[in-house]
Amino acid sequence: MYLSYMNKKKKQIAIFEGKKVRRVWDDKKEKWYFSVIDIVAVLTEQNDYQKARNYWNKLAQRLREEGNESLTHCQRLKLEASDGKKYLTDVADVETLLRLIQSVPSKKAEPIKLWLAKVGYERMQEMNDPEIALNRSRGYWQKQGRSEKWIQQRMMGQETRNKLTDYWAESGVKKGEEFAILTNIIHQEWSELSVKAHKNLKGLKTQNLRDHMSEEELIFTALAELSTRRIAETDETKGLEENKIPAKKGGKIAKDARKALEQKTGRSVITGKNFLPKKKPPTLISKMKNNKRKK
């Protein structure tokens, strides 16, 4: 909405309302962390870094006194300063930043606050009527040019996924990290790639891998997860360690089917293709600007 990115220093600089904002990519968590002080400087229209820092310190102190939990999600990571050296700096992910922005009295923050209110209202609607969420997702994929066949397969696969995670939750597997561990085991087994490696193959970072899968990849993912759930239900597995066994078995069933199809067709099911927007070819004006920068 407000952020655009510069292809500079491995894209560690973002542009927020025309101002530079430092950021760092966390490979493990697969998310960007932005400098809180840089965001505050933009919102308060403050060009002096030290004044922006003082403002943030006072704001953080007030939020602590109010018991605001957003601060607990802030981290301190090393970012490059104007002198070229790296210093520990307060950073936050997008979700935390959106919460903090609501505490800053700024005209520039108002559009984001309105957007957050709209998103929150839509979320409440979806909780009362899940069909709204399904229709919104369908419309989103249609706008991206996905075929009806792909959309149907994506939604069916999500239903299969939901049934598996429901079983995990009921059998004592913890949401978050433990869900991710089992998901990765299944994916590694059927595709012979970890989730992260598959995303790297497709050139993805924060995007949802399933939203960029081919029809075949979606089908074999669903087969692996369906098989995993059926085996887990039969064996009545409990907890993370016991559920690792059906995860491997379910993934293997899909892997055997994948290899059989690949042998018949001579084509790999796993693909590096994605649905990311195609980059526009450079115009004459952009080429001239690039040449001036190089000089």
Buried (B, 14 or more C-beta within 10 A) or exposed (E): EBBEEEEEEEEBBBBBEEBBBBBBBEEEEBEBBBBBBBBBBBBBEBEEEEEBBEBBEEBBEEBEEEEBEBBEEBBEBEBBEEEEEEEEBBBBBEEBBBBBBBBBEBEBBEEBBEEBEEEEEEEEEBEEEEEBBBEEBBEEBEEEEBEEEBBBBBBEBBEBBEEBBEBBEEBEBEEEEBBEBBBBBBBBBBBBBEBBBBBBBBEBEEBEBBBBBBBBBBBBBBBBBBBBBBBBBEEEBEEBEBBBBBBBBBBBBBBEBBEEBBEEEEEEBBBEEBBEEEEEEEEEEEEEEEEEEEE
